[in-house]
Amino acid sequence: MIWSTYILVIILGLIIGSFLNVLILRYHTGRSLGGRSGCLTCGQALCWFELIPVLSFICLKGHCRTCRTKISWQYPLVELLTAGLFVFSAQHFFPSWSTVVFSWLIISLLIVITVYDLRHKVIPDSLVYSFNSLALIWAIFLGDSLFVALLAGLIFFSAFWALWYFSHGTWMGFGDTKLVLGFGFLLGLSAGFSALLWAFVLGAIVGLLLLASSKLKKLPKNWPRFNLKTEVPFAPFLVIGLLLVWLANLNLLNVFLF
Ligand SMILES: [Zn+2]
C-alpha cells in the first residue's frame, strides 16, 4: 500500500472508532443512534470540533467544555484501537479490498463486544449472533474448508459449553460459549485452537497479576480489589487471541511444535 492509502485508512478507522463509541453507549442506554451526541453529565450537545476523534480529547484535555467533567479514556482508546486494527488488516488482506472491508466489519463488531464485556460483564446476544453470522459467511466465501470450519465451531462450542455447564457458569460465561462458535467458523481448527490457547494463557497471566496487585499495600485510588471469586470478563482475551492469530499469524501451536 502507498502512504496516502495508509492515511485514508487511519482517518476512516478513527471515524468508525468514534461511531463505535456512540454505538456502545447507546446500545446500553437504549437511545437511538440518531441525534447529536452530548455530554453525559450536563447534556450539553457537542459542537463540530468536539466530534473530531482523538484530537478533540487532547484539545479539551479530557474534560467537558461546559461542565469540566472528565471524559472517559475509553473514547480516544477505542478510536486509536480501531484505526490501528484497520491498518493491520488492510496490510494483511491487501490487495483484496473486499476482504479488507469485510474484515473491518468483523473487527468493529469484536471491538464493541470487547468494550461492552469490559464495562458490563455481559455480551448481548445480538452482537454474538452477528459475529457468528459474519464468521460463517467468511467460512463460506473466504475459508479453506467449510466442513472443517463448521466442525471447529462445533468442537469449540461443545468444549466451552462443558466448562460453562459443569462449573455452573463460574469458569466460563454462556456469552463466551456462544462467541467461540464463530472462532471455529472464522479460523478453522488449528488456528482457532491457537486463538483459544492465547486467550487462556493471557487470561491466566492477567488474572495472576491482578491477584498479586491486590496484595499490595499502596494501590491507586479506585483500584478494584481482586480475589479468586472476582468475575473477570473473558471475551477481551478471546478477541486478543483471535486477532493475534488472524491478523498477525501468531499461531501458538507452531511456536510450541517447532
Ligand atoms: Zn458537560
Residues whose N, C-alpha, C, O or C-beta is under 5 A from the ligand:
A	BS01	ZN	C39 T41 C42 G43 C64 T66 C67 R68 T69
